[in-house]
């Protein structure tokens, strides 16, 4: 069931992710329209790719956007992510908040199963995505995550009436 309301959407960057693809997808999911329910609010990153990926993410979402005169994304980092890049330390509620703004929670995990557990604990069941080149991890993720839309190598922004070919937004109306 897809309904209007809270969308704490997650993207998991798997250790096998194509980094260029991952950067493009995260940028789209967070910055194309951050105030909508299908925007990515939490990025979950595998620890084996985090040291390479997070500095590039910070450059793309923060520094490059500032240079272009665009609003930079504030990265709210868990303790592990803070050891890799600078950003705002994640607060107690940052993984349970629909920011609807240029703010992105960042959590580092050890594997796809820990990513699934984090998403299960914090998701609102709207839209989640895995960025991976590993077919088995994609299968485990899509079979285990309980959300209305679960994507492989695509932006959570695709959860949209127009994108689904319905021509309009779907929601609850009084």
N, C-alpha and C positions, 0 to 999 in steps of 0.2 A: 504494500500500500504506500503510495507517495502522497503526502499531504503537505500543505503549507505549514509553516511553523519553524521550529528549531532545526538547524542543519549543522551539526558539528561533524563536518566531513573530513576524512583522513586520506592521505596518500602515503603509502609505504614504499620507500626506495630500497629495493632488494639489493643484496651484494652483487648480483649479476646485472644490474641495471645499466643500460646505455646512458652514460652521463649527459650527453647532449640532449637526448630525448627527454630524460628526466627533468633537466633544467627548463626546457620548453614547456613541458606539461605543468610543472609546478608554477611557473610564471603565469601561464594562462589561468590555472585553477585559482590562484590567489589574487591576481591583479586585474583580470579583465573586468570584473565587477565584484569587488570585495563585499558589498553590502547585500548580497543575495544568499539564499539558503543553500545553494549548491557550490558556493565558494569553499575552497580548502581552508580549514581552520587549524589543522594539526598535521605536521609532517613527521612521519616516523621513518627513521633512517637506520639501516643496518650498520653496525659498528665496523664492519670490514670495508665499507665504502665511504664512511663518514669523513675521514681525514682528507680524502680527495674531493668529495662532493660538497661538503659544507662551505669551504672557502669560495668555491665557484658560485654557490647559491647566494652567499652574502654579496659577492661582487655583482651578480645579476639583479638581485632584488633590492639591494640597498644602494651601493655606490653607483652603479650604472643608471639607476632611476633618478638619483639625485643629480647626476651630471646632465641628464636629459630634462631637468626641471619637473620631474614627476615625483609624486609622493613615495618615499622609500618605505619598504616593509620593515616593521619592527619585529625582530626575531626574539621570541621568548624561549630561552634555552634551558633544557634540563642540565644537571650537573656535568654529565659526560660531554654534552655539546659545548658547554662553557670552556672545557679544556681544549677545544679545537678552534673556536672562533669567539670573537667578542659579540656581546649582545646583552639584552636584558635577561636577568635570571627569571626563569619561569616561577610564577607564584603558585600558591596552593590550588587555585581554581582555574589556572590557565589551560589545562587539558579538558576542562568541562565547560568551556565558555565559547559561545558563538560570538566572535568579536564583531563581525559585520564591518570590518575596517581593515586597514593595511597592517594587520598584526597576525603573526603566524607562530604557533607553538611548535617547538622542535624537540623531539624525543628520540634518543638513540636506544636501539634494542640489539640483542645478540642474534636473532634469527627470525624467520617468518612466523614461527609459533608465538614468540614473545610479542611480535607486532600484532598478531591476531588477538592475543589476550588483552593488549592495551586498547585496541579498537573496541573489543567487546565490552570493556569496562567503561569506556568514555563516549562511545558513539551514540547518536540519536537515531540511528538506523536509516539515515537518508541516503548517502552516497559515499562509497569508499573506492580506492584504487590502489593497485600494485603496479609498480614500474619494475619490470624484470625481463630478462632474456632466458630465464629458467622455467621451462614448461611445468615441471613438477611443483615448484613453488607457486606458480600462477594457479595451478589446479587446487592445491591445498588452500590457498587464500580464498579463491572464489567459492569453494565448497564449505568453508568454515566461517566466513564473515556473513553475519545476518543483517543485511541492509537492503533497502528497496532496489538500489542499483549498485553493482559491484563491477568495476572495470579493470581490464588489463591493458596497460600502456595507453591510457586515455585520461583526459581531464574529468574531474567530477562535474565540471560545468556542462557536460553533455546531458545531465539529468534536467531536461527542459522539454516542455510540451512541443515547441517548435523542432527541436533536435530529434524528438521521438516521432516526428511526422504527424503530430496531432494538431498542429496549427495554432495552438494557444497554450497558455499555462493551465495546469490542472490544479485544483485546490478545493478548499472547503469554503462555502459561501453561505451566509445566512439569508 
